[in-house]
C-alpha cells in the first residue's frame, strides 16, 4: 500500500495540480482571483476547465457536477458527462470554461423560504475558485455557490464567503492602526471536531425510527450505559478500527486533514478531529466527512448516526467549532504574543470576540437551532442554551486588572498599560479546559461547543464572523479618529471589559445556580428550543448587523427564518407520525402476543399444578394490559395533536404549537412503551433494544 504522503490529496485539483497542469500565466491569473478576488477572464476559465477535465479523466472521471450546499443542510449535485458527439459518430470529452463557471440546476425543489415560487425553477451555481475541485465516485465535483435567478443566495456557502470578507475588511482596518501595512488578508480558520455513533446495519434496519428520523423514539435504558466511563478513550474495537482506517484513507485522498480519532464517552460513540484550515474549506471538508462516514460505514455493515441525540440517557453528539483568526503571513491574532505591540493587538481582538458574543448571543443560538440539537443542549454532555465565554482564571485576572486600572497580581505585579507593558507570558494551556462552556478560549482559539453533530458549520461561522466584524468596525471607527491612539485604545478595551464582563463565566455551566444567575442577575438569554430563538433572527439589531456588512439581504434573512422553522416543524411531525405507526403496528401487537402467551402459560400451569395462584403471570398480564390501554390512548392523543397542529398556518405559530403540544404528547407516549419493553420477553419485542444497539458492534 502506498504511503500516505503519496496519495494524500490525490483526488483534489489543488494548488500542486494547478501549478503542474496550467500554463504559468493562467496559474498566476487564477491565484490573483483566489487571493485578491480579481475577476476571472473567460480565457483563463477555459484553460482551467480543460486542464481540470484532463486531470479528472486521467483518474477515471466520466462526469462533472457543480457541488453546492443548499438550505437542506446537506450537499447537492447534478451530474453531466464530459461526452460530446464527434463528426465520425464517436464522442469526445469536453468541459468548457462556461460549464466550469456557471451551472443551472432546478431551484424550485430546494428550500427557499419564499424566495422562489414553485413555478420559478431557474437557479444558478457559480464556481467558488477558493475551494478546490475534487473527484468523488468518478465525478469531478466543482464547489459552487447557489443563487436564485433573481440573485438571492439559496445556499450556505455564499453568506459564509460574504462573512469572511466582512471580517477581513474590518480586521485589516484595525491592523493598519497598529502600523501593519504588509498583511493583505485576514482569514478565519476552523477545525471542527465531529462526533458520531456507529451501530450495526442489520439492527438499524429493524428500527423504523432510526431509518426515518435518525434517532430512537422508543427505548428503555439498558442495565449498563456510560456510567463506568470505560468507553472514553478506550481500546478501539476491531470492527470500528477497520472502519476508521478505511475512512481515513478516503478522507486523505480528498485532501481532508483527518488527524485524531478515539472512542467518545457514550457506548458506540466516536470522534474524528481534523487539522485547522480556512473556514470555507473546512466547511466543504466537514460536509464531505459526514458523507464519507456514512458511505464507509455501509461497507463495514455499519450505520453512522449523526443525529445530535440518537439515544436518551447517554451523551449526544456535537461538533466543536474551533475558530481562530490569522493573517496571510501566518500570525494568529488570538495568540497573546511576547511584545507590547502584540499584547495590545491580542487584547483588542480578544475583546472584539467577547463583545460580539455578548451583543449577539441570540444569533449564535439561532445558528445552532435544530429540532435535534434542542434535545442535546443543556444535557450532561453539552453546554447549556445560555451563551457564555470561558477565559480561565489567569486571562480573566488580566482583564479585571485592566478594567480596575490596578497591578495584575498574577505571574508578576505589573500595571498593564497597553502599548507600554508586556503581558505575563501565557503558556498555550494556561488553564483547564471547561467542557461545560458554550464558548471557551483554549490558548489561541475559541471553541464553540454548541454546534450539533449533523449541522453544517457554515451557519455558526457566518454569525461568528459577522458579529466579530461588527466589533472590529466599531473599534476602527473610533480609533481612526483618535488624537492619542494608545490612550484611546486603553480606554476602549477597559470599557469593553466593563460593558461585557457579564458574559464571562469560568465555572460549571451545568449548575442550576449558574443558569439562574445568568438569566436573573446577568441578563443573559436562555432559549431552550428552536421556536424560542429563531424569531430573534429578524430583530432590528440583527437585521442591521447582517445587512450592513452585506452578509444577507433582508429577503434572504426572512427566507432563513422560514426555512429553519419549517425544518423544525417537518422534523418533529415526521417523528410524531413514526411514533404513532410504531406504537400501533409494532409495539402494541408485540405486547398483546406476549400477554396472550403468558395467559396461556398460566392456564397450562394451573392444569399441571391445581390450585396454583399463578400470581406472577396474573400480575404481569394485568400490568401489561393496563400499559397497552395507556399506549393506545396516548397514541390516539398524539395523532389528534398532529392533526390539530397541521391546521396552524403561520410557521412561527406552528413551531410553537409543536413545541407546546406535540413534544409533550410524544414524551407521554414514550413512557408506557419503554416501561412495557422492560416487562416483555425479549423475543417478543419487535426491534433491537438500546443494549443491542449500543453494545452490538464488536
PyMOL commands that set and color helices and strands:
alter all, ss='L'
color gray80, all
select helices_A, chain A and resi 4-7+15-21+24-36+42-58+97-101+157-177+201-205+208-213+238-253+279-299+340-359+361-366+371-376+393-404+458-480+485-503+512-521+530-538+540-548+554-608+615-646+651-679+682-684+690-694
alter helices_A, ss='H'
color red, helices_A
select strands_A, chain A and resi 12-13+63-67+79-81+83-85+91-93+102-103+123-127+133-136+139-148+186-200+258-263+269-274+277-278+302-305+319-327+389-390+439-441+446-448
alter strands_A, ss='S'
color yellow, strands_A
deselect
rebuild
show_as cartoon
